[in-house]
Every structure is written in C-alpha cells, then in structure tokens.
Amino acid sequence: MGQIDELEQAELGLIGSTIQSAGTVLSELDFDPTDFRHPVMEQTWRIMSAMRHDGKPIDVVTLSNELSTSDMPVDPALLYRSLEAAPSAASATYYASIVSEHAARRRLATVGRAITDMAQQPGNIDNLIDQARKRLDQNTRVNTTSPVQYVWETIDDTIETFDQDDTFIPTPWVSLNEIIGGLRPGALYTIGARPGVGKSVLGVELGLAMAQHGGVAMFSLEMSQDDVNKRILSNQQEIPMNRLMSPKELTEADYRKIAEWRQQYRRPFAVNKSPETSITEIRRFARNVDRRDPIAGVVVDYLQLMAQAPQDRRSRQEFVSDMSRNLKLLAMELDVPVVMLSQLNRESTSREDSRPKLSDLRESGSIEQDSDVVMLLHRDITDPGKAHDLQMIIAKNRHGRPGGLTFDFAGHYSKIREQHNGF
C-alpha cells in the first residue's frame, strides 16, 4: 500500500474509531483537525466535536443527519467506509499519530520552501535565521495524545529520582544554597536592587559559578567586554578594581597574577557585545554559546535596559512584562538557569524601613509571577560603617522558604563573601 493509501486509510480509521467510541475519543485526543489532508475529513471531525460539545449522541445515523445540513455536505457512504477501516475505538491513537505525522511533513515542506525564499532576501542573517527557526517551531508540531495517568501510576517514577544526583548548580555561598538549593535548570532567578548596591557583582559571580558546569551567555547592557573582563579578573585574582580601571597603578605583583590567570583560566564565559539586546538576540547568542560548549546558564544585566523596537507601540510596562515571560520560557526551553537582574523603584528610599520589597520591582508586577526565586539586595551606601554589609532578602522561593542573609560586600575585588545568616 502506497503512502497516499496509508494516509487515507489512517484518516478513515480515525473517523471510524471516533464513531465507534460514541465520541469519547474527541475528549481523549490532543488532535488538530487541520492535520487532515482531506477537507471532508476535517469537516466531519469538526461536526463530531460540535455534537460532543452540545451533548448530542454520536453514531452513524445522528452524524449523517448533521452532515447532511452542514456547509460541506458529506456522502454517508464515507461513514460506513470509515467504520470498515477501524477495527475498534482503541485504534484511534494509532491513526491520529499517522495523520499528524503526515501533516507535519507537509508543513515542513511548506516551511522549507518559505525558508528558501527567505535566504534570498536582504537583511541581517542572524535575524533571518531566527525567523526561520520560529517558522519551524510554529508549523511543525506533531500533535500527540496526553494519556490520563493518576498519581499512583506515576509516583514510582518520582521516587526513583530521589537517588539521583541533584542537577542544581551551587552558588558560591553555602548559606544561600541552604535556602534555594542552588541554581535549578529551567528556573528564572531575579536579582532586584537599586543602582550601585551590587546586583551586577552578584550577576557576574553567579555567571562564574555556572561557567564551571558549561557555557555561560552574559548580556551586560551597562558594561563593556573590558569592564566585565576586569570584574572577573579582580574577582578571581583579588586585584583591586581601582588599579584595573587605572592600569598605570598596577604593580609588578598584579601583572604576575594577571599572567598566571591568563594561562589558567579557560572557563566558557561569553559576553554579548551587541549594543542593543532583544529577546531574539538573547536566544540567538545563547544558542551560539551552546554550539561551542553545552550551555549551563544565562545572565541578563539588566531587564529594564532591554531594547524595544521603534515600531513596538506597547507601554514600557507591557514590554518589560513580555521580556520577563520570554526569559522564563527561554530557561525552560534551554533547561538552564536564567539570572535576570532588575532595577527597583526608588520609593523604598522614602520609607522608614528602606529595605526593598517585591512591590518595588520596577515597571512590572509580572516579574514576581514569572520568577522562581526573587532576591532583593540592600546596602546602606551612605554610611561608610555599614556600606560593606550586603543584605539579601529571598522574597520569593517557589521551591522552598523565603529568608534573609547578610554578606560582606568586597566591591574593590568585585566579590561577595559569606558573613553570617539573618539580619
């Protein structure tokens, strides 16, 4: 039997098995009626779905009556042919998978032709590749069933994972790991702080921790590649930042440390150099990092500086909300932690207790909703005696308890150190 005959048999069988089930298959299958190649089959499926929705019985007689008055009349002989093609209602899943696979192949061929045309168009090649990838993602999904399974049927699989090693990436701080467990694949971590408090230092340190486990893609919209390099060098070799920023002040001992570090440091930590960062650019750069080394994490510094296209007429709050959601989806798509730095509103400075709250996250309430963990930083930079005390408020922890920690902020080394728990 040829390919066309197989598809026709599968489409007839799917209709027939649905009739034999008295319509229950319609509630059990995740099936898109546009997957049918023949419009008559699609029409029949949609009529059955409408009957099911309205609580009408579904059999050959009732279905024939509904089809006879539809916009696309269907020969009743088709229904009898479909019953002959389907040995039982239990075969519906098998037939649906065949129909969906053929539909995906047809769409793939269509998208392939469209991508060929796109390749001849002018424009930035990375944008064209991203558009092509989106077309593939949107048009080549194979619809499958989602079988109903009760907890007692799946609990054994869950218990088996108890003996498996954690896939969390530890942060550099034991006290923080005790609260959040580390950086979880697929999770979004938001670090909120006002300017100058230390969120960029924390972002770089988390990036360095993730770089021990694979590639890291960092997007710094305030710092250049040189600035990030100097922060990493200061952090790793404890060379004061002020001397790195004014190289004439570097000592011979500093240069020896730099030479030693150059020979040893080979972590896959990449900084995006694009002056404007969009979610498309983040996704593209992260995938390019992944091609060199399996990606372990993404750092975005910071959310409110992400570029909004000139033709984008949404409010800034809507745009930031969309970016937040897209970064969460990216974490799930790549199955890596994404660290998102965020600016805080200044209102908290006028409160008697100036420590930040979740409501201080700037321009978007959805940041809290999208984030798995929200860490708010506070440091009294006006008091020299307290400026080194960095308070970290775990304001949201989807998989554990909230909490508060105090660290020693060694900004001259671009480093945060353990101090003591609580404040």
Secondary structure by P-SEA (a helix, b strand, c coil): ccaaaaaaaaaaaaaaaaaaacccccccccccccccccaaaaaaaaaaaaaaaacccccaaaaaaaaaaccccccaaaaaaaaaacccccaaaaaaaaaaaaaaaaaaaaaaaaaaaaaaccccaaaaaaaaaaaaaacbbbbbbbccccccccaaaaaaaccccccccccccaaaaaacccccccbbbbbbbcccccaaaaaaaaaaaaaaccbbbbbbccccaaaaaaaaaaaaccccaaaaaccccccaaaaaaaaaaaaccccbbbbbccccccaaaaaaaaaaaaaaccccbbbbcccccccccccccccaaaaaaaaaaaaaaaaaaacbbbbbbbbbbcccccccccccccccccccccccccccbbbbbbbcccccccccbbbbbcccccccccbbbbbbbcccccccccccccc
